[in-house]
Amino acid sequence: MRRTWVRLLRKVFQLDPLLCPRSGGKPKIVSVITGPRVVDRILKHLKSEACRARDPFEPRAPPQATGNLLR
């Protein structure tokens, strides 16, 4: 079954869903969300104005270091 959806995605979107578009490496699943309440909260946030107002890929400055660094 896995090969079927991979083949369809390649055909429709002309990309390999099993390769990272940036590095060309294979992606790893780091977690799976199965709780309906959590999924609903995520979807609600994605539809919110706060989420649409900011581009997550917009370049930004690196975080500023604070004086609390361990040495």
PDB file of N, CA, C and O in Angstrom:
ATOM      1  N   MET A   1       0.829  -1.197   0.000  1.00  0.00           N
ATOM      2  CA  MET A   1       0.000   0.000   0.000  1.00  0.00           C
ATOM      3  C   MET A   1       0.870   1.256   0.000  1.00  0.00           C
ATOM      4  O   MET A   1       0.536   2.233  -0.670  1.00  0.00           O
ATOM      5  N   ARG A   2       1.984   1.245   0.744  1.00  0.00           N
ATOM      6  CA  ARG A   2       2.865   2.406   0.827  1.00  0.00           C
ATOM      7  C   ARG A   2       3.342   2.826  -0.568  1.00  0.00           C
ATOM      8  O   ARG A   2       3.367   4.013  -0.891  1.00  0.00           O
ATOM      9  N   ARG A   3       3.711   1.863  -1.370  1.00  0.00           N
ATOM     10  CA  ARG A   3       4.214   2.177  -2.706  1.00  0.00           C
ATOM     11  C   ARG A   3       3.141   2.819  -3.579  1.00  0.00           C
ATOM     12  O   ARG A   3       3.448   3.654  -4.430  1.00  0.00           O
ATOM     13  N   THR A   4       1.896   2.436  -3.373  1.00  0.00           N
ATOM     14  CA  THR A   4       0.809   2.987  -4.172  1.00  0.00           C
ATOM     15  C   THR A   4       0.657   4.483  -3.932  1.00  0.00           C
ATOM     16  O   THR A   4       0.597   5.253  -4.890  1.00  0.00           O
ATOM     17  N   TRP A   5       0.591   4.911  -2.667  1.00  0.00           N
ATOM     18  CA  TRP A   5       0.401   6.345  -2.423  1.00  0.00           C
ATOM     19  C   TRP A   5       1.638   7.136  -2.793  1.00  0.00           C
ATOM     20  O   TRP A   5       1.526   8.279  -3.237  1.00  0.00           O
ATOM     21  N   VAL A   6       2.824   6.550  -2.621  1.00  0.00           N
ATOM     22  CA  VAL A   6       4.057   7.242  -3.026  1.00  0.00           C
ATOM     23  C   VAL A   6       4.047   7.465  -4.530  1.00  0.00           C
ATOM     24  O   VAL A   6       4.379   8.552  -5.004  1.00  0.00           O
ATOM     25  N   ARG A   7       3.670   6.447  -5.271  1.00  0.00           N
ATOM     26  CA  ARG A   7       3.630   6.559  -6.732  1.00  0.00           C
ATOM     27  C   ARG A   7       2.609   7.604  -7.176  1.00  0.00           C
ATOM     28  O   ARG A   7       2.873   8.381  -8.094  1.00  0.00           O
ATOM     29  N   LEU A   8       1.433   7.625  -6.521  1.00  0.00           N
ATOM     30  CA  LEU A   8       0.417   8.619  -6.875  1.00  0.00           C
ATOM     31  C   LEU A   8       0.879  10.038  -6.565  1.00  0.00           C
ATOM     32  O   LEU A   8       0.662  10.947  -7.366  1.00  0.00           O
ATOM     33  N   LEU A   9       1.513  10.236  -5.409  1.00  0.00           N
ATOM     34  CA  LEU A   9       2.010  11.574  -5.076  1.00  0.00           C
ATOM     35  C   LEU A   9       3.082  12.028  -6.056  1.00  0.00           C
ATOM     36  O   LEU A   9       3.117  13.193  -6.452  1.00  0.00           O
ATOM     37  N   ARG A  10       3.950  11.113  -6.444  1.00  0.00           N
ATOM     38  CA  ARG A  10       4.971  11.464  -7.441  1.00  0.00           C
ATOM     39  C   ARG A  10       4.321  11.894  -8.748  1.00  0.00           C
ATOM     40  O   ARG A  10       4.740  12.869  -9.373  1.00  0.00           O
ATOM     41  N   LYS A  11       3.295  11.156  -9.152  1.00  0.00           N
ATOM     42  CA  LYS A  11       2.625  11.443 -10.419  1.00  0.00           C
ATOM     43  C   LYS A  11       1.865  12.765 -10.369  1.00  0.00           C
ATOM     44  O   LYS A  11       1.944  13.560 -11.305  1.00  0.00           O
ATOM     45  N   VAL A  12       1.135  13.003  -9.292  1.00  0.00           N
ATOM     46  CA  VAL A  12       0.308  14.202  -9.187  1.00  0.00           C
ATOM     47  C   VAL A  12       1.140  15.455  -8.932  1.00  0.00           C
ATOM     48  O   VAL A  12       0.967  16.471  -9.604  1.00  0.00           O
ATOM     49  N   PHE A  13       2.047  15.375  -7.954  1.00  0.00           N
ATOM     50  CA  PHE A  13       2.791  16.569  -7.542  1.00  0.00           C
ATOM     51  C   PHE A  13       4.190  16.656  -8.144  1.00  0.00           C
ATOM     52  O   PHE A  13       4.890  17.647  -7.940  1.00  0.00           O
ATOM     53  N   GLN A  14       4.598  15.638  -8.876  1.00  0.00           N
ATOM     54  CA  GLN A  14       5.911  15.585  -9.511  1.00  0.00           C
ATOM     55  C   GLN A  14       7.035  15.795  -8.499  1.00  0.00           C
ATOM     56  O   GLN A  14       7.966  16.566  -8.738  1.00  0.00           O
ATOM     57  N   LEU A  15       6.935  15.098  -7.368  1.00  0.00           N
ATOM     58  CA  LEU A  15       7.975  15.136  -6.357  1.00  0.00           C
ATOM     59  C   LEU A  15       7.986  13.811  -5.623  1.00  0.00           C
ATOM     60  O   LEU A  15       7.006  13.066  -5.645  1.00  0.00           O
ATOM     61  N   ASP A  16       9.093  13.528  -4.978  1.00  0.00           N
ATOM     62  CA  ASP A  16       9.205  12.296  -4.210  1.00  0.00           C
ATOM     63  C   ASP A  16       8.894  12.613  -2.755  1.00  0.00           C
ATOM     64  O   ASP A  16       9.680  13.299  -2.102  1.00  0.00           O
ATOM     65  N   PRO A  17       7.759  12.129  -2.221  1.00  0.00           N
ATOM     66  CA  PRO A  17       7.388  12.461  -0.850  1.00  0.00           C
ATOM     67  C   PRO A  17       8.286  11.820   0.193  1.00  0.00           C
ATOM     68  O   PRO A  17       8.195  12.161   1.373  1.00  0.00           O
ATOM     69  N   LEU A  18       9.149  10.904  -0.211  1.00  0.00           N
ATOM     70  CA  LEU A  18      10.041  10.253   0.734  1.00  0.00           C
ATOM     71  C   LEU A  18      11.410  10.923   0.796  1.00  0.00           C
ATOM     72  O   LEU A  18      12.300  10.437   1.494  1.00  0.00           O
ATOM     73  N   LEU A  19      11.592  12.032   0.076  1.00  0.00           N
ATOM     74  CA  LEU A  19      12.851  12.771   0.111  1.00  0.00           C
ATOM     75  C   LEU A  19      12.600  14.206   0.546  1.00  0.00           C
ATOM     76  O   LEU A  19      11.608  14.821   0.154  1.00  0.00           O
ATOM     77  N   CYS A  20      13.505  14.731   1.357  1.00  0.00           N
ATOM     78  CA  CYS A  20      13.422  16.122   1.794  1.00  0.00           C
ATOM     79  C   CYS A  20      13.737  17.026   0.602  1.00  0.00           C
ATOM     80  O   CYS A  20      14.752  16.822  -0.064  1.00  0.00           O
ATOM     81  N   PRO A  21      12.887  18.023   0.317  1.00  0.00           N
ATOM     82  CA  PRO A  21      13.150  18.902  -0.827  1.00  0.00           C
ATOM     83  C   PRO A  21      14.392  19.773  -0.642  1.00  0.00           C
ATOM     84  O   PRO A  21      14.977  20.223  -1.628  1.00  0.00           O
ATOM     85  N   ARG A  22      14.798  20.015   0.591  1.00  0.00           N
ATOM     86  CA  ARG A  22      15.971  20.862   0.837  1.00  0.00           C
ATOM     87  C   ARG A  22      17.275  20.076   0.787  1.00  0.00           C
ATOM     88  O   ARG A  22      18.213  20.471   0.095  1.00  0.00           O
ATOM     89  N   SER A  23      17.336  18.968   1.515  1.00  0.00           N
ATOM     90  CA  SER A  23      18.606  18.245   1.625  1.00  0.00           C
ATOM     91  C   SER A  23      18.671  17.011   0.737  1.00  0.00           C
ATOM     92  O   SER A  23      19.762  16.506   0.475  1.00  0.00           O
ATOM     93  N   GLY A  24      17.533  16.513   0.268  1.00  0.00           N
ATOM     94  CA  GLY A  24      17.519  15.305  -0.537  1.00  0.00           C
ATOM     95  C   GLY A  24      17.555  14.038   0.296  1.00  0.00           C
ATOM     96  O   GLY A  24      17.517  12.934  -0.247  1.00  0.00           O
ATOM     97  N   GLY A  25      17.631  14.190   1.628  1.00  0.00           N
ATOM     98  CA  GLY A  25      17.669  13.039   2.519  1.00  0.00           C
ATOM     99  C   GLY A  25      16.289  12.518   2.833  1.00  0.00           C
ATOM    100  O   GLY A  25      15.283  13.151   2.512  1.00  0.00           O
ATOM    101  N   LYS A  26      16.247  11.356   3.464  1.00  0.00           N
ATOM    102  CA  LYS A  26      14.968  10.759   3.842  1.00  0.00           C
ATOM    103  C   LYS A  26      14.469  11.383   5.140  1.00  0.00           C
ATOM    104  O   LYS A  26      15.226  11.490   6.104  1.00  0.00           O
ATOM    105  N   PRO A  27      13.188  11.801   5.175  1.00  0.00           N
ATOM    106  CA  PRO A  27      12.645  12.373   6.418  1.00  0.00           C
ATOM    107  C   PRO A  27      12.401  11.282   7.453  1.00  0.00           C
ATOM    108  O   PRO A  27      12.208  10.115   7.110  1.00  0.00           O
ATOM    109  N   LYS A  28      12.412  11.677   8.725  1.00  0.00           N
ATOM    110  CA  LYS A  28      12.130  10.752   9.810  1.00  0.00           C
ATOM    111  C   LYS A  28      10.868  11.210  10.523  1.00  0.00           C
ATOM    112  O   LYS A  28      10.658  12.409  10.706  1.00  0.00           O
ATOM    113  N   ILE A  29      10.043  10.285  10.919  1.00  0.00           N
ATOM    114  CA  ILE A  29       8.867  10.603  11.718  1.00  0.00           C
ATOM    115  C   ILE A  29       9.345  10.760  13.148  1.00  0.00           C
ATOM    116  O   ILE A  29       9.927   9.837  13.717  1.00  0.00           O
ATOM    117  N   VAL A  30       9.103  11.920  13.729  1.00  0.00           N
ATOM    118  CA  VAL A  30       9.545  12.163  15.107  1.00  0.00           C
ATOM    119  C   VAL A  30       8.412  12.032  16.102  1.00  0.00           C
ATOM    120  O   VAL A  30       8.654  11.828  17.292  1.00  0.00           O
ATOM    121  N   SER A  31       7.171  12.146  15.633  1.00  0.00           N
ATOM    122  CA  SER A  31       6.038  11.936  16.517  1.00  0.00           C
ATOM    123  C   SER A  31       4.770  11.742  15.687  1.00  0.00           C
ATOM    124  O   SER A  31       4.714  12.093  14.508  1.00  0.00           O
ATOM    125  N   VAL A  32       3.774  11.181  16.329  1.00  0.00           N
ATOM    126  CA  VAL A  32       2.469  10.975  15.700  1.00  0.00           C
ATOM    127  C   VAL A  32       1.415  11.528  16.645  1.00  0.00           C
ATOM    128  O   VAL A  32       1.399  11.200  17.832  1.00  0.00           O
ATOM    129  N   ILE A  33       0.547  12.359  16.121  1.00  0.00           N
ATOM    130  CA  ILE A  33      -0.514  12.950  16.932  1.00  0.00           C
ATOM    131  C   ILE A  33      -1.792  12.163  16.662  1.00  0.00           C
ATOM    132  O   ILE A  33      -2.267  12.102  15.528  1.00  0.00           O
ATOM    133  N   THR A  34      -2.340  11.563  17.711  1.00  0.00           N
ATOM    134  CA  THR A  34      -3.544  10.752  17.534  1.00  0.00           C
ATOM    135  C   THR A  34      -4.722  11.250  18.361  1.00  0.00           C
ATOM    136  O   THR A  34      -5.853  10.817  18.136  1.00  0.00           O
ATOM    137  N   GLY A  35      -4.484  12.151  19.313  1.00  0.00           N
ATOM    138  CA  GLY A  35      -5.567  12.645  20.158  1.00  0.00           C
ATOM    139  C   GLY A  35      -6.479  13.588  19.397  1.00  0.00           C
ATOM    140  O   GLY A  35      -6.013  14.604  18.883  1.00  0.00           O
ATOM    141  N   PRO A  36      -7.773  13.278  19.311  1.00  0.00           N
ATOM    142  CA  PRO A  36      -8.699  14.131  18.559  1.00  0.00           C
ATOM    143  C   PRO A  36      -8.726  15.576  19.053  1.00  0.00           C
ATOM    144  O   PRO A  36      -8.836  16.497  18.244  1.00  0.00           O
ATOM    145  N   ARG A  37      -8.628  15.789  20.357  1.00  0.00           N
ATOM    146  CA  ARG A  37      -8.658  17.169  20.878  1.00  0.00           C
ATOM    147  C   ARG A  37      -7.417  17.940  20.438  1.00  0.00           C
ATOM    148  O   ARG A  37      -7.502  19.121  20.103  1.00  0.00           O
ATOM    149  N   VAL A  38      -6.267  17.271  20.439  1.00  0.00           N
ATOM    150  CA  VAL A  38      -5.020  17.925  20.016  1.00  0.00           C
ATOM    151  C   VAL A  38      -5.082  18.245  18.532  1.00  0.00           C
ATOM    152  O   VAL A  38      -4.697  19.338  18.116  1.00  0.00           O
ATOM    153  N   VAL A  39      -5.557  17.313  17.738  1.00  0.00           N
ATOM    154  CA  VAL A  39      -5.683  17.538  16.296  1.00  0.00           C
ATOM    155  C   VAL A  39      -6.625  18.704  16.028  1.00  0.00           C
ATOM    156  O   VAL A  39      -6.336  19.552  15.183  1.00  0.00           O
ATOM    157  N   ASP A  40      -7.743  18.754  16.735  1.00  0.00           N
ATOM    158  CA  ASP A  40      -8.690  19.862  16.568  1.00  0.00           C
ATOM    159  C   ASP A  40      -8.055  21.203  16.914  1.00  0.00           C
ATOM    160  O   ASP A  40      -8.277  22.191  16.214  1.00  0.00           O
ATOM    161  N   ARG A  41      -7.269  21.247  17.984  1.00  0.00           N
ATOM    162  CA  ARG A  41      -6.601  22.506  18.366  1.00  0.00           C
ATOM    163  C   ARG A  41      -5.606  22.941  17.302  1.00  0.00           C
ATOM    164  O   ARG A  41      -5.519  24.127  16.986  1.00  0.00           O
ATOM    165  N   ILE A  42      -4.862  22.003  16.751  1.00  0.00           N
ATOM    166  CA  ILE A  42      -3.889  22.331  15.699  1.00  0.00           C
ATOM    167  C   ILE A  42      -4.606  22.862  14.467  1.00  0.00           C
ATOM    168  O   ILE A  42      -4.209  23.883  13.905  1.00  0.00           O
ATOM    169  N   LEU A  43      -5.659  22.173  14.046  1.00  0.00           N
ATOM    170  CA  LEU A  43      -6.405  22.624  12.863  1.00  0.00           C
ATOM    171  C   LEU A  43      -7.049  23.982  13.083  1.00  0.00           C
ATOM    172  O   LEU A  43      -7.072  24.813  12.175  1.00  0.00           O
ATOM    173  N   LYS A  44      -7.570  24.214  14.277  1.00  0.00           N
ATOM    174  CA  LYS A  44      -8.169  25.517  14.600  1.00  0.00           C
ATOM    175  C   LYS A  44      -7.109  26.613  14.519  1.00  0.00           C
ATOM    176  O   LYS A  44      -7.368  27.696  13.993  1.00  0.00           O
ATOM    177  N   HIS A  45      -5.916  26.329  15.041  1.00  0.00           N
ATOM    178  CA  HIS A  45      -4.837  27.315  14.977  1.00  0.00           C
ATOM    179  C   HIS A  45      -4.430  27.599  13.533  1.00  0.00           C
ATOM    180  O   HIS A  45      -4.203  28.753  13.168  1.00  0.00           O
ATOM    181  N   LEU A  46      -4.338  26.562  12.715  1.00  0.00           N
ATOM    182  CA  LEU A  46      -3.933  26.751  11.320  1.00  0.00           C
ATOM    183  C   LEU A  46      -4.924  27.608  10.544  1.00  0.00           C
ATOM    184  O   LEU A  46      -4.547  28.274   9.579  1.00  0.00           O
ATOM    185  N   LYS A  47      -6.181  27.595  10.957  1.00  0.00           N
ATOM    186  CA  LYS A  47      -7.204  28.425  10.304  1.00  0.00           C
ATOM    187  C   LYS A  47      -7.269  29.833  10.884  1.00  0.00           C
ATOM    188  O   LYS A  47      -7.931  30.703  10.319  1.00  0.00           O
ATOM    189  N   SER A  48      -6.590  30.068  12.005  1.00  0.00           N
ATOM    190  CA  SER A  48      -6.679  31.358  12.683  1.00  0.00           C
ATOM    191  C   SER A  48      -5.927  32.450  11.934  1.00  0.00           C
ATOM    192  O   SER A  48      -5.028  32.175  11.139  1.00  0.00           O
ATOM    193  N   GLU A  49      -6.307  33.677  12.200  1.00  0.00           N
ATOM    194  CA  GLU A  49      -5.652  34.835  11.581  1.00  0.00           C
ATOM    195  C   GLU A  49      -4.204  34.956  12.036  1.00  0.00           C
ATOM    196  O   GLU A  49      -3.340  35.353  11.254  1.00  0.00           O
ATOM    197  N   ALA A  50      -3.932  34.621  13.284  1.00  0.00           N
ATOM    198  CA  ALA A  50      -2.566  34.698  13.818  1.00  0.00           C
ATOM    199  C   ALA A  50      -1.622  33.791  13.042  1.00  0.00           C
ATOM    200  O   ALA A  50      -0.467  34.147  12.812  1.00  0.00           O
ATOM    201  N   CYS A  51      -2.095  32.650  12.648  1.00  0.00           N
ATOM    202  CA  CYS A  51      -1.269  31.704  11.904  1.00  0.00           C
ATOM    203  C   CYS A  51      -1.064  32.179  10.464  1.00  0.00           C
ATOM    204  O   CYS A  51       0.038  32.064   9.927  1.00  0.00           O
ATOM    205  N   ARG A  52      -2.092  32.698   9.853  1.00  0.00           N
ATOM    206  CA  ARG A  52      -1.985  33.152   8.462  1.00  0.00           C
ATOM    207  C   ARG A  52      -1.204  34.441   8.325  1.00  0.00           C
ATOM    208  O   ARG A  52      -0.673  34.728   7.252  1.00  0.00           O
ATOM    209  N   ALA A  53      -1.122  35.223   9.384  1.00  0.00           N
ATOM    210  CA  ALA A  53      -0.475  36.530   9.301  1.00  0.00           C
ATOM    211  C   ALA A  53       1.043  36.435   9.258  1.00  0.00           C
ATOM    212  O   ALA A  53       1.702  37.393   8.854  1.00  0.00           O
ATOM    213  N   ARG A  54       1.614  35.304   9.664  1.00  0.00           N
ATOM    214  CA  ARG A  54       3.065  35.179   9.741  1.00  0.00           C
ATOM    215  C   ARG A  54       3.553  34.063   8.830  1.00  0.00           C
ATOM    216  O   ARG A  54       3.017  32.956   8.855  1.00  0.00           O
ATOM    217  N   ASP A  55       4.565  34.353   8.030  1.00  0.00           N
ATOM    218  CA  ASP A  55       5.170  33.354   7.165  1.00  0.00           C
ATOM    219  C   ASP A  55       6.218  32.587   7.967  1.00  0.00           C
ATOM    220  O   ASP A  55       7.206  33.186   8.393  1.00  0.00           O
ATOM    221  N   PRO A  56       6.039  31.281   8.187  1.00  0.00           N
ATOM    222  CA  PRO A  56       6.998  30.538   9.006  1.00  0.00           C
ATOM    223  C   PRO A  56       8.372  30.421   8.361  1.00  0.00           C
ATOM    224  O   PRO A  56       9.340  30.090   9.046  1.00  0.00           O
ATOM    225  N   PHE A  57       8.484  30.684   7.063  1.00  0.00           N
ATOM    226  CA  PHE A  57       9.761  30.562   6.378  1.00  0.00           C
ATOM    227  C   PHE A  57      10.429  31.911   6.145  1.00  0.00           C
ATOM    228  O   PHE A  57      11.453  31.994   5.467  1.00  0.00           O
ATOM    229  N   GLU A  58       9.851  32.957   6.705  1.00  0.00           N
ATOM    230  CA  GLU A  58      10.436  34.281   6.558  1.00  0.00           C
ATOM    231  C   GLU A  58      11.767  34.334   7.306  1.00  0.00           C
ATOM    232  O   GLU A  58      11.840  33.896   8.454  1.00  0.00           O
ATOM    233  N   PRO A  59      12.824  34.865   6.674  1.00  0.00           N
ATOM    234  CA  PRO A  59      14.120  34.945   7.349  1.00  0.00           C
ATOM    235  C   PRO A  59      14.028  35.798   8.611  1.00  0.00           C
ATOM    236  O   PRO A  59      13.272  36.768   8.666  1.00  0.00           O
ATOM    237  N   ARG A  60      14.796  35.425   9.608  1.00  0.00           N
ATOM    238  CA  ARG A  60      14.815  36.197  10.842  1.00  0.00           C
ATOM    239  C   ARG A  60      16.222  36.162  11.435  1.00  0.00           C
ATOM    240  O   ARG A  60      17.041  35.314  11.081  1.00  0.00           O
ATOM    241  N   ALA A  61      16.476  37.078  12.322  1.00  0.00           N
ATOM    242  CA  ALA A  61      17.781  37.170  12.966  1.00  0.00           C
ATOM    243  C   ALA A  61      17.950  36.009  13.951  1.00  0.00           C
ATOM    244  O   ALA A  61      16.964  35.491  14.473  1.00  0.00           O
ATOM    245  N   PRO A  62      19.194  35.603  14.203  1.00  0.00           N
ATOM    246  CA  PRO A  62      19.403  34.544  15.197  1.00  0.00           C
ATOM    247  C   PRO A  62      19.021  35.032  16.587  1.00  0.00           C
ATOM    248  O   PRO A  62      19.026  36.237  16.837  1.00  0.00           O
ATOM    249  N   PRO A  63      18.692  34.122  17.492  1.00  0.00           N
ATOM    250  CA  PRO A  63      18.324  34.533  18.849  1.00  0.00           C
ATOM    251  C   PRO A  63      19.493  35.208  19.557  1.00  0.00           C
ATOM    252  O   PRO A  63      20.657  34.877  19.328  1.00  0.00           O
ATOM    253  N   GLN A  64      19.161  36.150  20.410  1.00  0.00           N
ATOM    254  CA  GLN A  64      20.181  36.867  21.156  1.00  0.00           C
ATOM    255  C   GLN A  64      20.611  36.049  22.368  1.00  0.00           C
ATOM    256  O   GLN A  64      19.777  35.474  23.067  1.00  0.00           O
ATOM    257  N   ALA A  65      21.903  36.002  22.607  1.00  0.00           N
ATOM    258  CA  ALA A  65      22.433  35.293  23.772  1.00  0.00           C
ATOM    259  C   ALA A  65      22.183  36.141  25.021  1.00  0.00           C
ATOM    260  O   ALA A  65      22.223  37.371  24.980  1.00  0.00           O
ATOM    261  N   THR A  66      21.927  35.452  26.121  1.00  0.00           N
ATOM    262  CA  THR A  66      21.756  36.142  27.408  1.00  0.00           C
ATOM    263  C   THR A  66      22.967  35.889  28.273  1.00  0.00           C
ATOM    264  O   THR A  66      23.814  35.066  27.923  1.00  0.00           O
ATOM    265  N   GLY A  67      23.068  36.569  29.380  1.00  0.00           N
ATOM    266  CA  GLY A  67      24.209  36.424  30.281  1.00  0.00           C
ATOM    267  C   GLY A  67      24.166  35.162  31.118  1.00  0.00           C
ATOM    268  O   GLY A  67      25.044  34.962  31.957  1.00  0.00           O
ATOM    269  N   ASN A  68      23.171  34.296  30.922  1.00  0.00           N
ATOM    270  CA  ASN A  68      23.015  33.102  31.748  1.00  0.00           C
ATOM    271  C   ASN A  68      23.598  31.854  31.091  1.00  0.00           C
ATOM    272  O   ASN A  68      23.096  30.754  31.321  1.00  0.00           O
ATOM    273  N   LEU A  69      24.625  31.996  30.293  1.00  0.00           N
ATOM    274  CA  LEU A  69      25.205  30.836  29.611  1.00  0.00           C
ATOM    275  C   LEU A  69      26.073  30.040  30.596  1.00  0.00           C
ATOM    276  O   LEU A  69      26.797  30.609  31.413  1.00  0.00           O
ATOM    277  N   LEU A  70      25.981  28.734  30.497  1.00  0.00           N
ATOM    278  CA  LEU A  70      26.821  27.867  31.328  1.00  0.00           C
ATOM    279  C   LEU A  70      28.204  27.787  30.730  1.00  0.00           C
ATOM    280  O   LEU A  70      28.354  27.694  29.511  1.00  0.00           O
ATOM    281  N   ARG A  71      29.188  27.821  31.551  1.00  0.00           N
ATOM    282  CA  ARG A  71      30.571  27.741  31.045  1.00  0.00           C
ATOM    283  C   ARG A  71      31.282  26.579  31.616  1.00  0.00           C
ATOM    284  O   ARG A  71      32.452  26.356  31.303  1.00  0.00           O
TER     285      ARG A  71
END
